[in-house]
């Protein structure tokens, strides 16, 4: 059942990858394998008809702005009735247009022309009241204060015509205000009180309602029963558009809005919007590769003509960034299911990813730690559940392939053995057993509570020698946890100094309770290092040094000790032989090869537990690198599992 479900899932994803591949509109990348969609003549006629209707409406709007209704004002009505100065008089219209043109060039000349027009109008008026009104206006225009105010008005009007008003940066100003108010709650400084007053201003409270509006009414147009909207966006090299498009029959739809781009910051483009035109160029019927090439050449202001998506948009919510450590390598160029290969984000096992959007549960949008400044747009990475399903499918196929091979090479299994094998296979399908991502948080160790340092590596890698050197140079800073044992103490030994001497029953009880980081048996006596012993060193203010076995990693990780694990990797086989020879050792070639293979196996199976790796090419350099990593814990916060801080 699981296999059929997964096969159906992969087939569906594969069909989507082939039939609905997205294309980033302003990211360079390889050509898509999509087949160009045929153009629809009916839709093209509809668009052409719409363009003609839109052109006529624009012409009517322009004419309407210049048409003056003489009945709208008593003064205009009197002027229109005067045979010498009529509204329809070509001379008056020419002077009015000249005055408008002059206004845009010289406000002083514009006012002079206006005064002359008032003088002529005054001589043409017969009633005293109208003449007094005109005289009053002439006196006002002649004042210096009015002239200065008019000049300022002209300058501001020109600037407003050139620069479009900016859009709100967020629709969650209320949430941000509440957070800031909580932070400032106990502060009573003058500046803080002033800021509190500003944050409680009713105008600011109304901000979210205005910012949440999808589009101003003047940008919405009714056409053939559909709402069409005009959207203007600024596209530059520094701030790319940040959207992907896909074909749906002969339509070009906005498939994804990418975080960090101009489209996401404006909030004017939505997934599912159909693009009709871009800067007057018809888009309907074009292939996504054509749209990509078109937008690649465009810079500056882009005007989109869109049919808004009919999908019900969820209420806007403030997304928090989730930081995760990746436990697998990912290369989008090798992934046939990535919806947009140009936006795929490659990473390696151990990298920290800042996930900023999980709107699509299958494909998260993320930045790689340290690349935020060089990566304007977020990249696409597989979502956790999606990747777990893929890993489960691969694991299931591998296990069944091995089982099939076993049937060919080994005797027939009994019914009980087949049942046991099936149960083991079902356990492997548990998604929680598959490591994909782990949520992380930054942690700065307290000055009085140092993190234990765990050194791990294969035999002869040098990790034990590095620990002994740290202990000998700075015994007041570093210490080891006193181990437990069930053997009897010797004459020179004191309980709690060399060993903690306990009974076998007490040792086995603590071992069953998971209190030992590592344990073993030697000459019928039990030995082990407990978490309590390590905690005793930490509470003393010193750094606890541990040489670990791979079995100890899981126990140490689930404790509350917050270890910092450093993997000491051996160098090349020839270099390793030279280093061991300097210590008086003469290992055989097969022994050297075994050390290298053991290191690879440890890194493959337990590398997700390692915080750092040191290749022991030279003992002196390795020691200095070890000291640098340990000292860095005092000065820089480190990524640790979020579960450690709960």
Secondary structure as GFF3:
##gff-version 3
##sequence-region A 1 646
A	DSSP	alpha_helix	2	19	.	.	.	ID=ss1
A	DSSP	beta_strand	23	24	.	.	.	ID=ss2
A	DSSP	alpha_helix	41	66	.	.	.	ID=ss3
A	DSSP	three_ten_helix	70	72	.	.	.	ID=ss4
A	DSSP	alpha_helix	74	81	.	.	.	ID=ss5
A	DSSP	alpha_helix	90	105	.	.	.	ID=ss6
A	DSSP	alpha_helix	107	124	.	.	.	ID=ss7
A	DSSP	alpha_helix	128	142	.	.	.	ID=ss8
A	DSSP	alpha_helix	144	162	.	.	.	ID=ss9
A	DSSP	alpha_helix	173	183	.	.	.	ID=ss10
A	DSSP	alpha_helix	190	199	.	.	.	ID=ss11
A	DSSP	alpha_helix	202	205	.	.	.	ID=ss12
A	DSSP	alpha_helix	207	211	.	.	.	ID=ss13
A	DSSP	three_ten_helix	217	219	.	.	.	ID=ss14
A	DSSP	beta_strand	220	223	.	.	.	ID=ss15
A	DSSP	beta_strand	226	235	.	.	.	ID=ss16
A	DSSP	beta_strand	243	248	.	.	.	ID=ss17
A	DSSP	beta_strand	251	257	.	.	.	ID=ss18
A	DSSP	alpha_helix	262	266	.	.	.	ID=ss19
A	DSSP	beta_strand	274	278	.	.	.	ID=ss20
A	DSSP	beta_strand	281	282	.	.	.	ID=ss21
A	DSSP	alpha_helix	288	296	.	.	.	ID=ss22
A	DSSP	beta_strand	300	307	.	.	.	ID=ss23
A	DSSP	beta_strand	322	326	.	.	.	ID=ss24
A	DSSP	three_ten_helix	332	334	.	.	.	ID=ss25
A	DSSP	three_ten_helix	341	343	.	.	.	ID=ss26
A	DSSP	beta_strand	352	357	.	.	.	ID=ss27
A	DSSP	beta_strand	363	368	.	.	.	ID=ss28
A	DSSP	beta_strand	379	382	.	.	.	ID=ss29
A	DSSP	alpha_helix	384	409	.	.	.	ID=ss30
A	DSSP	alpha_helix	415	428	.	.	.	ID=ss31
A	DSSP	three_ten_helix	431	433	.	.	.	ID=ss32
A	DSSP	beta_strand	437	443	.	.	.	ID=ss33
A	DSSP	beta_strand	453	456	.	.	.	ID=ss34
A	DSSP	alpha_helix	463	473	.	.	.	ID=ss35
A	DSSP	beta_strand	478	480	.	.	.	ID=ss36
A	DSSP	beta_strand	483	485	.	.	.	ID=ss37
A	DSSP	beta_strand	499	501	.	.	.	ID=ss38
A	DSSP	alpha_helix	504	512	.	.	.	ID=ss39
A	DSSP	beta_strand	516	522	.	.	.	ID=ss40
A	DSSP	beta_strand	525	530	.	.	.	ID=ss41
A	DSSP	alpha_helix	531	539	.	.	.	ID=ss42
A	DSSP	beta_strand	543	548	.	.	.	ID=ss43
A	DSSP	alpha_helix	550	558	.	.	.	ID=ss44
A	DSSP	beta_strand	564	570	.	.	.	ID=ss45
A	DSSP	alpha_helix	573	582	.	.	.	ID=ss46
A	DSSP	alpha_helix	589	606	.	.	.	ID=ss47
A	DSSP	three_ten_helix	607	609	.	.	.	ID=ss48
A	DSSP	beta_strand	612	616	.	.	.	ID=ss49
A	DSSP	alpha_helix	619	635	.	.	.	ID=ss50
A	DSSP	beta_strand	638	641	.	.	.	ID=ss51
A	DSSP	three_ten_helix	642	645	.	.	.	ID=ss52
###
